[in-house]
Amino acid sequence: TWQETNTAFNGSSSIMVNNFSGNPVGSEDEFILPAVNATLMNNPKIYFKLSYRQRSGTSDNLRVFVSRDCGENWSMRYNKSGSTLSTVSGTQNTPFTPSSASDWADVEISLSQFANDDHVMVKFRNTSDAGNNIYIDDIQISGPQSIEDILGSVEFTLAPNPTDGDARLTFELNETDNYTVSVFDVTGRTVCVLHQGRLVSGNHSIVIPSEIIQTDGVYFVQ
């Protein structure tokens, strides 16, 4: 019963599971993200925004699992219930909807044990206690990379990220050289080559137009 909703921390939508009504005690609902290549990341992690307020006398549960073998086996990486899951203090006996940024919390989960795996799947599982609604937004699987670890001559920013429109890649080069800037998807397929050729030292900015992205998902800039 995970569903898209127009309540969000960023943008115009997030995903929500309705535990308040119509989701019986003990029912489990899962959604699974497309597989990603963790070898492309430095110290890979899962990041997302979470919003939940406990209903009195109930204890809904949210768990996050990770698989390296196409879902044959899953490793639990996150497990919280009831008051420990809540991002808003106290209880609420009416359907919960986040109303401000302070109702959301940042969640960060390490994927370091999967850093050598090129097909990593992530699964969110809600177990209902007929409590209250859980909202998730801004899911990212990435590495908080130190650019110096990869290529000392390049520093860059990509904003906005995530986005449902255009994004702008801004970077500074210390060396004049030939560079390729490309976008590819989680399967490794090249979506678009934004630049290929000589760039002089100094500041540069390249727009990544939204029309090159045909489907929602996770994409990488290289």
N, C-alpha and C positions, 0 to 999 in steps of 0.2 A: 504493500500500500504506500510505498514511497511515491511522492508526486511532486510535480513542479508547482510552486506557489509564487505569487507576486510580492511576497514579503522577502526583503533581502537586506544584507549588510551593504553590499555593493551592487550596483546595477539595478535590474528590475525583477530578478527572480532568484529563488533558492530552491532547495529540495526540502520536503517536510514529510514526516510520517505522523499520521493522526492516531495517537493512542487514546485520545479523550473519548471518542465515540466510534463504534464499529470495528474496533480492533481488540478481540477478546484476550483475556489474560493468557499468557503463555504463547501467543502467536508470534512467529518470527518472520521478519521481512528483511530482505537483503537487496542491495544493489552493488554491482561490481564495475569497477572502472576499466577502461581499455588498458591492455598491458603496456608497460613502458620499459625502456632499456636503461637500467640503472647504471650501466657501465659508462654512460655519457655524462654522469653527474659526479661531483665531488662531495662526498659525505651526504648521500641522498636522504631526504626526509619527506614525510607527508605533512602538509600544512592545511588547516581548514578553520573556518569560523563555525562556532557552535552556539546555539541558543536553546535553552530549556528551563522550565520552571516546574518544580515538582508539584504534583497533586497530593493533597493530604492523604496519608495512609497507603500510598502506592510507591512502587520502586521500579520504574521503567529502566531498561538496560540498553546501553550502546556499546558494541564491541567493534574493533577494526582488526581484520585479519589480512595476512599477506601470503601469497603463494609464488613459488618459483617454478612450479611444474604444471602449469596450465590448469590449476585448480584441483589437482589430485590430492594435495595436502595443503593445509592452511596453518599458519603460525599466528597466534593471537598477539597483537601489539598494543592494544588499548582496551580497557574494560572498566566502565564506570556505570553506577546505578544511583537512582534516587537523589539524595542530597549531594552526593559527590559528583553527580553528573550535572547538577543545576548550575546555571550561570547567573541566575537571579535568586537572591535570598528569599527565604520564606516559602510558603506554599500558595497555590492558587487553585480553587475548585471550579473554575470556569475554563474554557478552552484558552490556552496560552498562545499569544502572538507577540513577538518582540516588537517594541515600540520605539526603541532608541538604540544608539550604538553601544551604550553601556550594558545592554541585555545580551550582547554577544561576547564570547571569549575566544581567544586564540588557542588552538591545539596544535602541538608539534610532536611528531612521532618519528623516531629514528628508524631508518632503513639500512643502517650501516652493515648489518649482516647479509644484506642482499646486494652490496655494492658491486659484486662480480657477476651478477646475473643480468642477462639481456632480455628477459621476458618476465617482468614482475607484475603480478596482479594484486589489486587491493580491493577488499570487500568490506562494506559496512553492514552490520547486522543489528537490527532493532528487535528486542524482545519486550513485548508489551506487558504491562501490569495494569492495563486500562487506566493509565495515569494521564499524562499530558503530552502535548505535541513537541516533537524534536525537529529543529531546523538546522540545516547545514548549508554553508555557502563558501565560495572562494576556495575550492579544493585545488591544491597544487601538489605535484610530486616533483621535487627539484632538489638541487644542492646549493647551499649558500656559498657559492664558489668564491674563492680568492683568485682573482684574475691572474695575479702573479704566479700562482701555482700552474697555470696553463700556458700563458704567453705574456712575458713581462712587458712587451711593447704595446699592449692593448688594454684599455680600460673602457667599459661601456655600461650604459644603462638602457633599459627597455621599458617604456611607459606609454599608456597605462598597462598594467599587467596584474591580473587578467583583464581582458577587454572583449567587448563584442563589436568593436569598430576598428578604426585604424590604430596602429601603434607606431611609435617612433623610436628608432634605434639611434642612439647618440654615442659617439666614441671618440677617443683621442689617440692618435698614433704618434709614437716617438720616432718611428722610422718610416721613410718612404720606401714602398715595396709593392709587390703584386699581392692583392688580397681577393678572396672570394667570400661573399656574404650570402648565405642561403637559408631557406626555411625548409624544415623537413618534419614529417609526422612521426608518431610513435613506432611505426613499422620500419622507419628508416628511409621511406620514400621521399625524394626531393619534391617539395611542393612548388618552390620558386627560387630562382637565383636572382637576388636583388642587385648584386654587383659582382663583376669579375674583371679584374685588371688592376692597373696602377693607381695607387692613392698616395698622395704626398703626406708628410708629417703634419700634424695639427688636428683641429677639430672637424668632425664630419657628422652628418645627420642623414638618415635614410628612413623614409616612410614605408611601413609595411601595410599595404592597403587591405582592407577587410575582404575585398572581393576575391582575393587569391585563396581564402579559406572556404572550402566548399561545405565542410561539416564541422559542427562543434566538437571540441576535443582539446587535447594537449599537443602543443607544437614546440619545436626547438629552433632557435636561431644559432647558426654556426658561422 
